[in-house]
């Protein structure tokens, strides 16, 4: 849950955590 960019955070969280809620949460 520690990133900076949307792509970076999304890719990292997608592999570790879910793949959608995190992306949206980061974008929002």
C-alpha positions as semicolon CSV with decimal commas, in nm:
position;residue;x (nm);y (nm);z (nm)
1;X;0,000;0,000;0,000
2;X;0,298;0,225;-0,049
3;X;0,353;0,375;-0,392
4;X;0,361;0,702;-0,577
5;X;0,232;0,664;-0,930
6;X;-0,101;0,513;-1,027
7;X;0,060;0,256;-1,259
8;X;0,329;0,166;-1,007
9;X;0,089;0,138;-0,715
10;X;-0,169;-0,046;-0,924
11;X;0,086;-0,299;-1,050
12;X;0,226;-0,357;-0,702
13;X;-0,109;-0,383;-0,530
14;X;-0,252;-0,590;-0,814
15;X;0,011;-0,855;-0,746
16;X;-0,010;-0,837;-0,367
17;X;-0,365;-0,728;-0,293
18;X;-0,682;-0,724;-0,501
19;X;-0,698;-0,597;-0,858
20;X;-0,967;-0,331;-0,880
21;X;-1,054;-0,190;-0,541
22;X;-0,693;-0,084;-0,496
23;X;-0,669;0,065;-0,843
24;X;-0,987;0,266;-0,795
25;X;-0,885;0,364;-0,443
26;X;-0,550;0,492;-0,571
27;X;-0,714;0,681;-0,859
28;X;-0,965;0,838;-0,622
